[in-house]
Amino acid sequence: MAGRVAGHQDVPGAHRARREPERGETRPRTEGRTQAILAQPPSRTGIHAEFWDVPAIRDVVKTLSDAEHQTDSSYQLLLRFCGPSLELPDPFDKHRDEKAITRRMTEVKTQVNALLDQGWEVCTADEVRLEHEAETRRMQPPKGQRTRPSVDRQRTSQSFFGALSLTSKKVTPYPTEQNRDTWQTILALERLQRETETEKIAVVLDNARSHHAKALTGLYEPGRLLERITPIHLPPYVPDHNPVEHVRNTARNNIANIQHETPEETLGTFASHVAGRAFDHDFEHLPAPRNQKRFCFMTAIA
């Protein structure tokens, strides 16, 4: 199907009107141009539309080929052939090395179980950033002109450092500043250490670059700020193996389809969901793997 677009004569009943080329005139090759245009957001192609919908695609087809389809399904089919794929992406990063991950996770589980048997407090930790977006639409139709809505968006965000205790099964979210850098991780870990009564603490972190920074790793040494904490690092690209990631996804799904009036309500609902219950997640008991990538359609088909 590569190099071929659903043509005007390939779809039954799709072709209603077409200007025939005059003698000596060759028909322009529009398939490649149509494909290139529909592969981009409408705003980049000069189309005044927020998403690719039937009216927007109709304008493109009519401009390029002076043709018009009879049914909306023909434009939807054209978008399917020319536009972005409608298939869900691979749930895991293509850089994953499954054999290396299996080896490292075996080491992590063995180390964690040994520390728990010795009475250590073991937490798995990760950062999360929440957004509250308010959208205001206004429509003022000028006399004699096409009505176009104006959209005003306001975003408010808050970052958290969440620590899931494998002993109590409770999650403690620590608010952080917007920039999730090494300094914010240090502040969150220092607070976690201060609020934990157990003398020895192990914190399982992902493989983010900030978690390996020298400014942080030097603080685990005796006599330094985080001397009670022993870091354990997961292998790269394994959010599905991190218990606290599953807690975060559960909390996000819990508030995703609920419209809150203020950012405080959105953030408060998230924090109360993760902090107000126990999660029976550890490295041996995790929910079934789900799509870890955020997938959003660039295209909305009418």
MOFEN-V224680 format. One record per residue. N is the residue number from 0. RES is the residue in one letter. PSI is psi in whole degrees, 0 to 359 (* if undefined). Layout:
# MOFEN-V224680
N_RES_PSI / N_RES_PSI
This chain:
# MOFEN-V224680
0_M_352 / 1_A_138 / 2_G_5 / 3_R_138 / 4_V_150 / 5_A_103 / 6_G_173 / 7_H_338 / 8_Q_354 / 9_D_336 / 10_V_122 / 11_P_132 / 12_G_9 / 13_A_326 / 14_H_123 / 15_R_322 / 16_A_136 / 17_R_136 / 18_R_121 / 19_E_139 / 20_P_144 / 21_E_168 / 22_R_131 / 23_G_354 / 24_E_134 / 25_T_145 / 26_R_131 / 27_P_146 / 28_R_105 / 29_T_350 / 30_E_312 / 31_G_321 / 32_R_318 / 33_T_316 / 34_Q_319 / 35_A_322 / 36_I_313 / 37_L_348 / 38_A_355 / 39_Q_160 / 40_P_148 / 41_P_323 / 42_S_333 / 43_R_348 / 44_T_7 / 45_G_6 / 46_I_129 / 47_H_76 / 48_A_147 / 49_E_325 / 50_F_162 / 51_W_110 / 52_D_181 / 53_V_313 / 54_P_320 / 55_A_318 / 56_I_324 / 57_R_319 / 58_D_318 / 59_V_312 / 60_V_318 / 61_K_324 / 62_T_317 / 63_L_323 / 64_S_0 / 65_D_39 / 66_A_161 / 67_E_130 / 68_H_152 / 69_Q_327 / 70_T_151 / 71_D_329 / 72_S_334 / 73_S_320 / 74_Y_323 / 75_Q_319 / 76_L_322 / 77_L_318 / 78_L_322 / 79_R_322 / 80_F_327 / 81_C_332 / 82_G_197 / 83_P_155 / 84_S_141 / 85_L_6 / 86_E_145 / 87_L_143 / 88_P_165 / 89_D_132 / 90_P_344 / 91_F_158 / 92_D_141 / 93_K_344 / 94_H_0 / 95_R_134 / 96_D_98 / 97_E_321 / 98_K_316 / 99_A_323 / 100_I_316 / 101_T_317 / 102_R_311 / 103_R_320 / 104_M_328 / 105_T_318 / 106_E_318 / 107_V_314 / 108_K_318 / 109_T_315 / 110_Q_316 / 111_V_314 / 112_N_322 / 113_A_318 / 114_L_321 / 115_L_320 / 116_D_333 / 117_Q_2 / 118_G_13 / 119_W_156 / 120_E_122 / 121_V_127 / 122_C_147 / 123_T_138 / 124_A_154 / 125_D_161 / 126_E_152 / 127_V_146 / 128_R_125 / 129_L_147 / 130_E_139 / 131_H_119 / 132_E_126 / 133_A_130 / 134_E_127 / 135_T_126 / 136_R_129 / 137_R_144 / 138_M_114 / 139_Q_96 / 140_P_112 / 141_P_145 / 142_K_126 / 143_G_5 / 144_Q_163 / 145_R_135 / 146_T_129 / 147_R_127 / 148_P_148 / 149_S_136 / 150_V_131 / 151_D_121 / 152_R_139 / 153_Q_126 / 154_R_136 / 155_T_133 / 156_S_159 / 157_Q_136 / 158_S_147 / 159_F_148 / 160_F_111 / 161_G_135 / 162_A_119 / 163_L_118 / 164_S_127 / 165_L_355 / 166_T_306 / 167_S_346 / 168_K_20 / 169_K_151 / 170_V_133 / 171_T_113 / 172_P_129 / 173_Y_115 / 174_P_140 / 175_T_172 / 176_E_172 / 177_Q_320 / 178_N_109 / 179_R_77 / 180_D_187 / 181_T_321 / 182_W_320 / 183_Q_324 / 184_T_319 / 185_I_314 / 186_L_318 / 187_A_318 / 188_L_323 / 189_E_321 / 190_R_319 / 191_L_316 / 192_Q_318 / 193_R_325 / 194_E_3 / 195_T_126 / 196_E_330 / 197_T_139 / 198_E_316 / 199_K_132 / 200_I_135 / 201_A_132 / 202_V_121 / 203_V_118 / 204_L_156 / 205_D_186 / 206_N_26 / 207_A_148 / 208_R_322 / 209_S_337 / 210_H_351 / 211_H_7 / 212_A_144 / 213_K_328 / 214_A_335 / 215_L_313 / 216_T_330 / 217_G_341 / 218_L_351 / 219_Y_350 / 220_E_155 / 221_P_136 / 222_G_355 / 223_R_180 / 224_L_319 / 225_L_39 / 226_E_338 / 227_R_352 / 228_I_135 / 229_T_118 / 230_P_145 / 231_I_123 / 232_H_133 / 233_L_161 / 234_P_167 / 235_P_151 / 236_Y_45 / 237_V_55 / 238_P_334 / 239_D_343 / 240_H_359 / 241_N_113 / 242_P_322 / 243_V_336 / 244_E_322 / 245_H_326 / 246_V_315 / 247_R_316 / 248_N_321 / 249_T_316 / 250_A_319 / 251_R_316 / 252_N_331 / 253_N_329 / 254_I_359 / 255_A_320 / 256_N_16 / 257_I_124 / 258_Q_118 / 259_H_149 / 260_E_325 / 261_T_157 / 262_P_325 / 263_E_324 / 264_E_318 / 265_T_310 / 266_L_322 / 267_G_323 / 268_T_319 / 269_F_312 / 270_A_319 / 271_S_329 / 272_H_318 / 273_V_332 / 274_A_346 / 275_G_14 / 276_R_167 / 277_A_144 / 278_F_119 / 279_D_58 / 280_H_131 / 281_D_188 / 282_F_347 / 283_E_342 / 284_H_95 / 285_L_150 / 286_P_162 / 287_A_140 / 288_P_137 / 289_R_170 / 290_N_115 / 291_Q_344 / 292_K_142 / 293_R_121 / 294_F_121 / 295_C_139 / 296_F_132 / 297_M_350 / 298_T_132 / 299_A_119 / 300_I_125 / 301_A_*
